[in-house]
Amino acid sequence: MGGWPRIGQDGLAQVCVRPDGIVQAVMLTDAADDMFFSSNLAAFNMSPLALDHAQTQLATSSGLAESASVLRDLDVEVRRIDAHAMAQRENWWPRVLDDVRHTLNFPVLGSFRVYRWGTGQARHHRRDRARPAAPRRNHLGAPVR
């Protein structure tokens, strides 16, 4: 693995290109096994763009039915880009799609109180369901982590 070019990282995983051109998530700890990421660099570049587009749609969706449709379309698109990436449950992309799906299935309750200094008054704010946020972008329109 020492000669594999590292092209990125996600959490504990280093994203590397193997000598055969396959992109693999390499874990530097024993926390998890290495995972197949993409069949090649072109698929590696295209799949996150599909995810970014879907996240923008999810952030503006009107409800679970529309969100489920966006997720189905994302699954189809990632499979179209790289069928091998979705071939095994423990590959990188099926796990990512599970994480996105999981956030839609569990409503989030947000509640906080705002105090106005010197008045003794407080207002209670509550949001019953949080949606995934649209990806942040820099001044060139590129996604920002």
Chimera marker file (.cmm) of the C-alpha trace (Angstrom):
<marker_set name="trace">
<marker id="1" x="0.000" y="0.000" z="0.000" r="1" g="1" b="0" radius="0.5"/>
<marker id="2" x="2.973" y="2.315" z="0.469" r="1" g="1" b="0" radius="0.5"/>
<marker id="3" x="3.132" y="3.046" z="-3.270" r="1" g="1" b="0" radius="0.5"/>
<marker id="4" x="-0.594" y="3.690" z="-3.719" r="1" g="1" b="0" radius="0.5"/>
<marker id="5" x="-1.335" y="7.370" z="-4.415" r="1" g="1" b="0" radius="0.5"/>
<marker id="6" x="-3.606" y="8.898" z="-1.773" r="1" g="1" b="0" radius="0.5"/>
<marker id="7" x="-6.281" y="11.059" z="-3.392" r="1" g="1" b="0" radius="0.5"/>
<marker id="8" x="-8.363" y="11.963" z="-0.360" r="1" g="1" b="0" radius="0.5"/>
<marker id="9" x="-9.713" y="10.920" z="2.997" r="1" g="1" b="0" radius="0.5"/>
<marker id="10" x="-13.009" y="10.451" z="4.772" r="1" g="1" b="0" radius="0.5"/>
<marker id="11" x="-12.873" y="10.016" z="8.507" r="1" g="1" b="0" radius="0.5"/>
<marker id="12" x="-10.401" y="7.262" z="9.336" r="1" g="1" b="0" radius="0.5"/>
<marker id="13" x="-10.164" y="6.110" z="5.716" r="1" g="1" b="0" radius="0.5"/>
<marker id="14" x="-7.490" y="7.159" z="3.267" r="1" g="1" b="0" radius="0.5"/>
<marker id="15" x="-8.809" y="7.043" z="-0.292" r="1" g="1" b="0" radius="0.5"/>
<marker id="16" x="-6.098" y="5.493" z="-2.476" r="1" g="1" b="0" radius="0.5"/>
<marker id="17" x="-5.613" y="4.305" z="-6.049" r="1" g="1" b="0" radius="0.5"/>
<marker id="18" x="-4.399" y="0.731" z="-6.291" r="1" g="1" b="0" radius="0.5"/>
<marker id="19" x="-1.887" y="-0.284" z="-8.987" r="1" g="1" b="0" radius="0.5"/>
<marker id="20" x="-4.781" y="-1.792" z="-11.011" r="1" g="1" b="0" radius="0.5"/>
<marker id="21" x="-6.576" y="1.609" z="-11.039" r="1" g="1" b="0" radius="0.5"/>
<marker id="22" x="-9.300" y="0.680" z="-8.542" r="1" g="1" b="0" radius="0.5"/>
<marker id="23" x="-10.043" y="3.299" z="-5.891" r="1" g="1" b="0" radius="0.5"/>
<marker id="24" x="-10.109" y="1.854" z="-2.383" r="1" g="1" b="0" radius="0.5"/>
<marker id="25" x="-10.793" y="3.249" z="1.075" r="1" g="1" b="0" radius="0.5"/>
<marker id="26" x="-7.868" y="2.108" z="3.212" r="1" g="1" b="0" radius="0.5"/>
<marker id="27" x="-8.372" y="2.083" z="6.970" r="1" g="1" b="0" radius="0.5"/>
<marker id="28" x="-5.243" y="2.988" z="8.910" r="1" g="1" b="0" radius="0.5"/>
<marker id="29" x="-6.618" y="1.469" z="12.110" r="1" g="1" b="0" radius="0.5"/>
<marker id="30" x="-8.244" y="-1.838" z="12.964" r="1" g="1" b="0" radius="0.5"/>
<marker id="31" x="-11.614" y="-0.062" z="13.328" r="1" g="1" b="0" radius="0.5"/>
<marker id="32" x="-12.861" y="-1.492" z="10.016" r="1" g="1" b="0" radius="0.5"/>
<marker id="33" x="-11.718" y="-3.381" z="6.945" r="1" g="1" b="0" radius="0.5"/>
<marker id="34" x="-10.618" y="-1.653" z="3.754" r="1" g="1" b="0" radius="0.5"/>
<marker id="35" x="-13.503" y="-1.011" z="1.345" r="1" g="1" b="0" radius="0.5"/>
<marker id="36" x="-13.935" y="-0.961" z="-2.403" r="1" g="1" b="0" radius="0.5"/>
<marker id="37" x="-14.752" y="2.628" z="-3.366" r="1" g="1" b="0" radius="0.5"/>
<marker id="38" x="-14.850" y="2.958" z="-7.173" r="1" g="1" b="0" radius="0.5"/>
<marker id="39" x="-13.752" y="1.013" z="-10.235" r="1" g="1" b="0" radius="0.5"/>
<marker id="40" x="-11.622" y="3.880" z="-11.539" r="1" g="1" b="0" radius="0.5"/>
<marker id="41" x="-10.874" y="7.573" z="-11.113" r="1" g="1" b="0" radius="0.5"/>
<marker id="42" x="-13.604" y="8.674" z="-13.526" r="1" g="1" b="0" radius="0.5"/>
<marker id="43" x="-16.258" y="6.881" z="-11.445" r="1" g="1" b="0" radius="0.5"/>
<marker id="44" x="-14.642" y="8.229" z="-8.281" r="1" g="1" b="0" radius="0.5"/>
<marker id="45" x="-15.110" y="11.770" z="-9.617" r="1" g="1" b="0" radius="0.5"/>
<marker id="46" x="-18.655" y="11.311" z="-10.940" r="1" g="1" b="0" radius="0.5"/>
<marker id="47" x="-20.304" y="9.532" z="-7.997" r="1" g="1" b="0" radius="0.5"/>
<marker id="48" x="-19.829" y="12.361" z="-5.447" r="1" g="1" b="0" radius="0.5"/>
<marker id="49" x="-21.330" y="14.783" z="-7.969" r="1" g="1" b="0" radius="0.5"/>
<marker id="50" x="-24.463" y="12.610" z="-8.085" r="1" g="1" b="0" radius="0.5"/>
<marker id="51" x="-24.543" y="12.596" z="-4.264" r="1" g="1" b="0" radius="0.5"/>
<marker id="52" x="-24.092" y="16.372" z="-4.151" r="1" g="1" b="0" radius="0.5"/>
<marker id="53" x="-26.978" y="16.873" z="-6.583" r="1" g="1" b="0" radius="0.5"/>
<marker id="54" x="-29.206" y="14.520" z="-4.549" r="1" g="1" b="0" radius="0.5"/>
<marker id="55" x="-28.369" y="16.273" z="-1.266" r="1" g="1" b="0" radius="0.5"/>
<marker id="56" x="-29.454" y="19.576" z="-2.773" r="1" g="1" b="0" radius="0.5"/>
<marker id="57" x="-32.761" y="17.982" z="-3.837" r="1" g="1" b="0" radius="0.5"/>
<marker id="58" x="-33.218" y="16.394" z="-0.396" r="1" g="1" b="0" radius="0.5"/>
<marker id="59" x="-32.670" y="19.715" z="1.349" r="1" g="1" b="0" radius="0.5"/>
<marker id="60" x="-35.543" y="21.247" z="-0.587" r="1" g="1" b="0" radius="0.5"/>
<marker id="61" x="-37.870" y="18.228" z="-0.710" r="1" g="1" b="0" radius="0.5"/>
<marker id="62" x="-41.450" y="18.574" z="0.443" r="1" g="1" b="0" radius="0.5"/>
<marker id="63" x="-41.577" y="15.333" z="2.428" r="1" g="1" b="0" radius="0.5"/>
<marker id="64" x="-40.629" y="11.682" z="2.750" r="1" g="1" b="0" radius="0.5"/>
<marker id="65" x="-42.282" y="10.567" z="-0.503" r="1" g="1" b="0" radius="0.5"/>
<marker id="66" x="-40.260" y="13.060" z="-2.536" r="1" g="1" b="0" radius="0.5"/>
<marker id="67" x="-37.106" y="12.248" z="-0.553" r="1" g="1" b="0" radius="0.5"/>
<marker id="68" x="-37.578" y="8.524" z="-1.197" r="1" g="1" b="0" radius="0.5"/>
<marker id="69" x="-37.836" y="9.235" z="-4.917" r="1" g="1" b="0" radius="0.5"/>
<marker id="70" x="-34.592" y="11.248" z="-4.798" r="1" g="1" b="0" radius="0.5"/>
<marker id="71" x="-32.844" y="8.373" z="-2.999" r="1" g="1" b="0" radius="0.5"/>
<marker id="72" x="-34.083" y="5.832" z="-5.564" r="1" g="1" b="0" radius="0.5"/>
<marker id="73" x="-32.804" y="8.061" z="-8.360" r="1" g="1" b="0" radius="0.5"/>
<marker id="74" x="-29.447" y="8.435" z="-6.592" r="1" g="1" b="0" radius="0.5"/>
<marker id="75" x="-29.127" y="4.656" z="-6.204" r="1" g="1" b="0" radius="0.5"/>
<marker id="76" x="-29.853" y="4.195" z="-9.924" r="1" g="1" b="0" radius="0.5"/>
<marker id="77" x="-27.367" y="6.929" z="-10.879" r="1" g="1" b="0" radius="0.5"/>
<marker id="78" x="-24.515" y="5.541" z="-8.739" r="1" g="1" b="0" radius="0.5"/>
<marker id="79" x="-25.155" y="2.072" z="-10.227" r="1" g="1" b="0" radius="0.5"/>
<marker id="80" x="-25.118" y="3.582" z="-13.731" r="1" g="1" b="0" radius="0.5"/>
<marker id="81" x="-21.807" y="5.322" z="-13.037" r="1" g="1" b="0" radius="0.5"/>
<marker id="82" x="-20.169" y="2.295" z="-11.407" r="1" g="1" b="0" radius="0.5"/>
<marker id="83" x="-22.103" y="-0.961" z="-10.978" r="1" g="1" b="0" radius="0.5"/>
<marker id="84" x="-19.166" y="-2.539" z="-9.118" r="1" g="1" b="0" radius="0.5"/>
<marker id="85" x="-19.324" y="0.177" z="-6.449" r="1" g="1" b="0" radius="0.5"/>
<marker id="86" x="-22.786" y="-1.064" z="-5.432" r="1" g="1" b="0" radius="0.5"/>
<marker id="87" x="-22.133" y="-4.799" z="-5.938" r="1" g="1" b="0" radius="0.5"/>
<marker id="88" x="-21.335" y="-5.610" z="-2.298" r="1" g="1" b="0" radius="0.5"/>
<marker id="89" x="-23.201" y="-4.415" z="0.794" r="1" g="1" b="0" radius="0.5"/>
<marker id="90" x="-19.943" y="-3.553" z="2.536" r="1" g="1" b="0" radius="0.5"/>
<marker id="91" x="-18.576" y="-1.392" z="-0.282" r="1" g="1" b="0" radius="0.5"/>
<marker id="92" x="-18.232" y="2.335" z="0.313" r="1" g="1" b="0" radius="0.5"/>
<marker id="93" x="-21.212" y="3.595" z="-1.690" r="1" g="1" b="0" radius="0.5"/>
<marker id="94" x="-23.916" y="1.310" z="-0.243" r="1" g="1" b="0" radius="0.5"/>
<marker id="95" x="-22.826" y="2.487" z="3.217" r="1" g="1" b="0" radius="0.5"/>
<marker id="96" x="-23.007" y="6.141" z="2.169" r="1" g="1" b="0" radius="0.5"/>
<marker id="97" x="-26.507" y="5.685" z="0.729" r="1" g="1" b="0" radius="0.5"/>
<marker id="98" x="-27.568" y="3.891" z="3.931" r="1" g="1" b="0" radius="0.5"/>
<marker id="99" x="-26.333" y="6.864" z="5.965" r="1" g="1" b="0" radius="0.5"/>
<marker id="100" x="-28.301" y="9.309" z="3.810" r="1" g="1" b="0" radius="0.5"/>
<marker id="101" x="-31.421" y="7.114" z="4.000" r="1" g="1" b="0" radius="0.5"/>
<marker id="102" x="-31.029" y="6.765" z="7.768" r="1" g="1" b="0" radius="0.5"/>
<marker id="103" x="-31.097" y="10.533" z="8.320" r="1" g="1" b="0" radius="0.5"/>
<marker id="104" x="-34.408" y="10.758" z="6.454" r="1" g="1" b="0" radius="0.5"/>
<marker id="105" x="-36.083" y="8.022" z="8.507" r="1" g="1" b="0" radius="0.5"/>
<marker id="106" x="-35.440" y="9.572" z="11.893" r="1" g="1" b="0" radius="0.5"/>
<marker id="107" x="-37.043" y="12.949" z="12.532" r="1" g="1" b="0" radius="0.5"/>
<marker id="108" x="-34.941" y="15.349" z="14.520" r="1" g="1" b="0" radius="0.5"/>
<marker id="109" x="-36.440" y="17.590" z="17.148" r="1" g="1" b="0" radius="0.5"/>
<marker id="110" x="-34.664" y="20.850" z="17.722" r="1" g="1" b="0" radius="0.5"/>
<marker id="111" x="-35.586" y="23.104" z="20.590" r="1" g="1" b="0" radius="0.5"/>
<marker id="112" x="-33.888" y="26.120" z="22.119" r="1" g="1" b="0" radius="0.5"/>
<marker id="113" x="-34.716" y="29.191" z="24.176" r="1" g="1" b="0" radius="0.5"/>
<marker id="114" x="-33.621" y="32.713" z="23.268" r="1" g="1" b="0" radius="0.5"/>
<marker id="115" x="-33.192" y="35.193" z="26.122" r="1" g="1" b="0" radius="0.5"/>
<marker id="116" x="-33.280" y="38.969" z="25.654" r="1" g="1" b="0" radius="0.5"/>
<marker id="117" x="-30.737" y="40.570" z="27.956" r="1" g="1" b="0" radius="0.5"/>
<marker id="118" x="-32.108" y="43.050" z="30.435" r="1" g="1" b="0" radius="0.5"/>
<marker id="119" x="-35.781" y="42.249" z="29.778" r="1" g="1" b="0" radius="0.5"/>
<marker id="120" x="-36.186" y="38.928" z="31.532" r="1" g="1" b="0" radius="0.5"/>
<marker id="121" x="-38.092" y="37.704" z="28.471" r="1" g="1" b="0" radius="0.5"/>
<marker id="122" x="-37.469" y="34.448" z="26.680" r="1" g="1" b="0" radius="0.5"/>
<marker id="123" x="-38.842" y="32.939" z="23.499" r="1" g="1" b="0" radius="0.5"/>
<marker id="124" x="-38.985" y="29.227" z="22.871" r="1" g="1" b="0" radius="0.5"/>
<marker id="125" x="-38.194" y="28.033" z="19.328" r="1" g="1" b="0" radius="0.5"/>
<marker id="126" x="-38.875" y="24.515" z="18.114" r="1" g="1" b="0" radius="0.5"/>
<marker id="127" x="-38.408" y="22.683" z="14.854" r="1" g="1" b="0" radius="0.5"/>
<marker id="128" x="-40.134" y="19.322" z="14.562" r="1" g="1" b="0" radius="0.5"/>
<marker id="129" x="-38.189" y="17.920" z="11.646" r="1" g="1" b="0" radius="0.5"/>
<marker id="130" x="-34.793" y="18.839" z="10.374" r="1" g="1" b="0" radius="0.5"/>
<marker id="131" x="-33.889" y="18.088" z="6.782" r="1" g="1" b="0" radius="0.5"/>
<marker id="132" x="-30.413" y="17.449" z="5.419" r="1" g="1" b="0" radius="0.5"/>
<marker id="133" x="-28.693" y="20.694" z="4.609" r="1" g="1" b="0" radius="0.5"/>
<marker id="134" x="-27.743" y="21.569" z="1.069" r="1" g="1" b="0" radius="0.5"/>
<marker id="135" x="-24.016" y="21.168" z="0.490" r="1" g="1" b="0" radius="0.5"/>
<marker id="136" x="-22.018" y="24.312" z="1.212" r="1" g="1" b="0" radius="0.5"/>
<marker id="137" x="-20.203" y="25.800" z="-1.756" r="1" g="1" b="0" radius="0.5"/>
<marker id="138" x="-17.271" y="28.163" z="-2.146" r="1" g="1" b="0" radius="0.5"/>
<marker id="139" x="-17.221" y="31.239" z="-4.398" r="1" g="1" b="0" radius="0.5"/>
<marker id="140" x="-16.451" y="29.032" z="-7.436" r="1" g="1" b="0" radius="0.5"/>
<marker id="141" x="-19.434" y="26.769" z="-6.761" r="1" g="1" b="0" radius="0.5"/>
<marker id="142" x="-17.348" y="23.803" z="-5.619" r="1" g="1" b="0" radius="0.5"/>
<marker id="143" x="-18.553" y="21.782" z="-2.586" r="1" g="1" b="0" radius="0.5"/>
<marker id="144" x="-16.911" y="22.703" z="0.734" r="1" g="1" b="0" radius="0.5"/>
<marker id="145" x="-16.517" y="20.184" z="3.568" r="1" g="1" b="0" radius="0.5"/>
<link id1="1" id2="2" r="1" g="1" b="0" radius="0.2"/>
<link id1="2" id2="3" r="1" g="1" b="0" radius="0.2"/>
<link id1="3" id2="4" r="1" g="1" b="0" radius="0.2"/>
<link id1="4" id2="5" r="1" g="1" b="0" radius="0.2"/>
<link id1="5" id2="6" r="1" g="1" b="0" radius="0.2"/>
<link id1="6" id2="7" r="1" g="1" b="0" radius="0.2"/>
<link id1="7" id2="8" r="1" g="1" b="0" radius="0.2"/>
<link id1="8" id2="9" r="1" g="1" b="0" radius="0.2"/>
<link id1="9" id2="10" r="1" g="1" b="0" radius="0.2"/>
<link id1="10" id2="11" r="1" g="1" b="0" radius="0.2"/>
<link id1="11" id2="12" r="1" g="1" b="0" radius="0.2"/>
<link id1="12" id2="13" r="1" g="1" b="0" radius="0.2"/>
<link id1="13" id2="14" r="1" g="1" b="0" radius="0.2"/>
<link id1="14" id2="15" r="1" g="1" b="0" radius="0.2"/>
<link id1="15" id2="16" r="1" g="1" b="0" radius="0.2"/>
<link id1="16" id2="17" r="1" g="1" b="0" radius="0.2"/>
<link id1="17" id2="18" r="1" g="1" b="0" radius="0.2"/>
<link id1="18" id2="19" r="1" g="1" b="0" radius="0.2"/>
<link id1="19" id2="20" r="1" g="1" b="0" radius="0.2"/>
<link id1="20" id2="21" r="1" g="1" b="0" radius="0.2"/>
<link id1="21" id2="22" r="1" g="1" b="0" radius="0.2"/>
<link id1="22" id2="23" r="1" g="1" b="0" radius="0.2"/>
<link id1="23" id2="24" r="1" g="1" b="0" radius="0.2"/>
<link id1="24" id2="25" r="1" g="1" b="0" radius="0.2"/>
<link id1="25" id2="26" r="1" g="1" b="0" radius="0.2"/>
<link id1="26" id2="27" r="1" g="1" b="0" radius="0.2"/>
<link id1="27" id2="28" r="1" g="1" b="0" radius="0.2"/>
<link id1="28" id2="29" r="1" g="1" b="0" radius="0.2"/>
<link id1="29" id2="30" r="1" g="1" b="0" radius="0.2"/>
<link id1="30" id2="31" r="1" g="1" b="0" radius="0.2"/>
<link id1="31" id2="32" r="1" g="1" b="0" radius="0.2"/>
<link id1="32" id2="33" r="1" g="1" b="0" radius="0.2"/>
<link id1="33" id2="34" r="1" g="1" b="0" radius="0.2"/>
<link id1="34" id2="35" r="1" g="1" b="0" radius="0.2"/>
<link id1="35" id2="36" r="1" g="1" b="0" radius="0.2"/>
<link id1="36" id2="37" r="1" g="1" b="0" radius="0.2"/>
<link id1="37" id2="38" r="1" g="1" b="0" radius="0.2"/>
<link id1="38" id2="39" r="1" g="1" b="0" radius="0.2"/>
<link id1="39" id2="40" r="1" g="1" b="0" radius="0.2"/>
<link id1="40" id2="41" r="1" g="1" b="0" radius="0.2"/>
<link id1="41" id2="42" r="1" g="1" b="0" radius="0.2"/>
<link id1="42" id2="43" r="1" g="1" b="0" radius="0.2"/>
<link id1="43" id2="44" r="1" g="1" b="0" radius="0.2"/>
<link id1="44" id2="45" r="1" g="1" b="0" radius="0.2"/>
<link id1="45" id2="46" r="1" g="1" b="0" radius="0.2"/>
<link id1="46" id2="47" r="1" g="1" b="0" radius="0.2"/>
<link id1="47" id2="48" r="1" g="1" b="0" radius="0.2"/>
<link id1="48" id2="49" r="1" g="1" b="0" radius="0.2"/>
<link id1="49" id2="50" r="1" g="1" b="0" radius="0.2"/>
<link id1="50" id2="51" r="1" g="1" b="0" radius="0.2"/>
<link id1="51" id2="52" r="1" g="1" b="0" radius="0.2"/>
<link id1="52" id2="53" r="1" g="1" b="0" radius="0.2"/>
<link id1="53" id2="54" r="1" g="1" b="0" radius="0.2"/>
<link id1="54" id2="55" r="1" g="1" b="0" radius="0.2"/>
<link id1="55" id2="56" r="1" g="1" b="0" radius="0.2"/>
<link id1="56" id2="57" r="1" g="1" b="0" radius="0.2"/>
<link id1="57" id2="58" r="1" g="1" b="0" radius="0.2"/>
<link id1="58" id2="59" r="1" g="1" b="0" radius="0.2"/>
<link id1="59" id2="60" r="1" g="1" b="0" radius="0.2"/>
<link id1="60" id2="61" r="1" g="1" b="0" radius="0.2"/>
<link id1="61" id2="62" r="1" g="1" b="0" radius="0.2"/>
<link id1="62" id2="63" r="1" g="1" b="0" radius="0.2"/>
<link id1="63" id2="64" r="1" g="1" b="0" radius="0.2"/>
<link id1="64" id2="65" r="1" g="1" b="0" radius="0.2"/>
<link id1="65" id2="66" r="1" g="1" b="0" radius="0.2"/>
<link id1="66" id2="67" r="1" g="1" b="0" radius="0.2"/>
<link id1="67" id2="68" r="1" g="1" b="0" radius="0.2"/>
<link id1="68" id2="69" r="1" g="1" b="0" radius="0.2"/>
<link id1="69" id2="70" r="1" g="1" b="0" radius="0.2"/>
<link id1="70" id2="71" r="1" g="1" b="0" radius="0.2"/>
<link id1="71" id2="72" r="1" g="1" b="0" radius="0.2"/>
<link id1="72" id2="73" r="1" g="1" b="0" radius="0.2"/>
<link id1="73" id2="74" r="1" g="1" b="0" radius="0.2"/>
<link id1="74" id2="75" r="1" g="1" b="0" radius="0.2"/>
<link id1="75" id2="76" r="1" g="1" b="0" radius="0.2"/>
<link id1="76" id2="77" r="1" g="1" b="0" radius="0.2"/>
<link id1="77" id2="78" r="1" g="1" b="0" radius="0.2"/>
<link id1="78" id2="79" r="1" g="1" b="0" radius="0.2"/>
<link id1="79" id2="80" r="1" g="1" b="0" radius="0.2"/>
<link id1="80" id2="81" r="1" g="1" b="0" radius="0.2"/>
<link id1="81" id2="82" r="1" g="1" b="0" radius="0.2"/>
<link id1="82" id2="83" r="1" g="1" b="0" radius="0.2"/>
<link id1="83" id2="84" r="1" g="1" b="0" radius="0.2"/>
<link id1="84" id2="85" r="1" g="1" b="0" radius="0.2"/>
<link id1="85" id2="86" r="1" g="1" b="0" radius="0.2"/>
<link id1="86" id2="87" r="1" g="1" b="0" radius="0.2"/>
<link id1="87" id2="88" r="1" g="1" b="0" radius="0.2"/>
<link id1="88" id2="89" r="1" g="1" b="0" radius="0.2"/>
<link id1="89" id2="90" r="1" g="1" b="0" radius="0.2"/>
<link id1="90" id2="91" r="1" g="1" b="0" radius="0.2"/>
<link id1="91" id2="92" r="1" g="1" b="0" radius="0.2"/>
<link id1="92" id2="93" r="1" g="1" b="0" radius="0.2"/>
<link id1="93" id2="94" r="1" g="1" b="0" radius="0.2"/>
<link id1="94" id2="95" r="1" g="1" b="0" radius="0.2"/>
<link id1="95" id2="96" r="1" g="1" b="0" radius="0.2"/>
<link id1="96" id2="97" r="1" g="1" b="0" radius="0.2"/>
<link id1="97" id2="98" r="1" g="1" b="0" radius="0.2"/>
<link id1="98" id2="99" r="1" g="1" b="0" radius="0.2"/>
<link id1="99" id2="100" r="1" g="1" b="0" radius="0.2"/>
<link id1="100" id2="101" r="1" g="1" b="0" radius="0.2"/>
<link id1="101" id2="102" r="1" g="1" b="0" radius="0.2"/>
<link id1="102" id2="103" r="1" g="1" b="0" radius="0.2"/>
<link id1="103" id2="104" r="1" g="1" b="0" radius="0.2"/>
<link id1="104" id2="105" r="1" g="1" b="0" radius="0.2"/>
<link id1="105" id2="106" r="1" g="1" b="0" radius="0.2"/>
<link id1="106" id2="107" r="1" g="1" b="0" radius="0.2"/>
<link id1="107" id2="108" r="1" g="1" b="0" radius="0.2"/>
<link id1="108" id2="109" r="1" g="1" b="0" radius="0.2"/>
<link id1="109" id2="110" r="1" g="1" b="0" radius="0.2"/>
<link id1="110" id2="111" r="1" g="1" b="0" radius="0.2"/>
<link id1="111" id2="112" r="1" g="1" b="0" radius="0.2"/>
<link id1="112" id2="113" r="1" g="1" b="0" radius="0.2"/>
<link id1="113" id2="114" r="1" g="1" b="0" radius="0.2"/>
<link id1="114" id2="115" r="1" g="1" b="0" radius="0.2"/>
<link id1="115" id2="116" r="1" g="1" b="0" radius="0.2"/>
<link id1="116" id2="117" r="1" g="1" b="0" radius="0.2"/>
<link id1="117" id2="118" r="1" g="1" b="0" radius="0.2"/>
<link id1="118" id2="119" r="1" g="1" b="0" radius="0.2"/>
<link id1="119" id2="120" r="1" g="1" b="0" radius="0.2"/>
<link id1="120" id2="121" r="1" g="1" b="0" radius="0.2"/>
<link id1="121" id2="122" r="1" g="1" b="0" radius="0.2"/>
<link id1="122" id2="123" r="1" g="1" b="0" radius="0.2"/>
<link id1="123" id2="124" r="1" g="1" b="0" radius="0.2"/>
<link id1="124" id2="125" r="1" g="1" b="0" radius="0.2"/>
<link id1="125" id2="126" r="1" g="1" b="0" radius="0.2"/>
<link id1="126" id2="127" r="1" g="1" b="0" radius="0.2"/>
<link id1="127" id2="128" r="1" g="1" b="0" radius="0.2"/>
<link id1="128" id2="129" r="1" g="1" b="0" radius="0.2"/>
<link id1="129" id2="130" r="1" g="1" b="0" radius="0.2"/>
<link id1="130" id2="131" r="1" g="1" b="0" radius="0.2"/>
<link id1="131" id2="132" r="1" g="1" b="0" radius="0.2"/>
<link id1="132" id2="133" r="1" g="1" b="0" radius="0.2"/>
<link id1="133" id2="134" r="1" g="1" b="0" radius="0.2"/>
<link id1="134" id2="135" r="1" g="1" b="0" radius="0.2"/>
<link id1="135" id2="136" r="1" g="1" b="0" radius="0.2"/>
<link id1="136" id2="137" r="1" g="1" b="0" radius="0.2"/>
<link id1="137" id2="138" r="1" g="1" b="0" radius="0.2"/>
<link id1="138" id2="139" r="1" g="1" b="0" radius="0.2"/>
<link id1="139" id2="140" r="1" g="1" b="0" radius="0.2"/>
<link id1="140" id2="141" r="1" g="1" b="0" radius="0.2"/>
<link id1="141" id2="142" r="1" g="1" b="0" radius="0.2"/>
<link id1="142" id2="143" r="1" g="1" b="0" radius="0.2"/>
<link id1="143" id2="144" r="1" g="1" b="0" radius="0.2"/>
<link id1="144" id2="145" r="1" g="1" b="0" radius="0.2"/>
</marker_set>
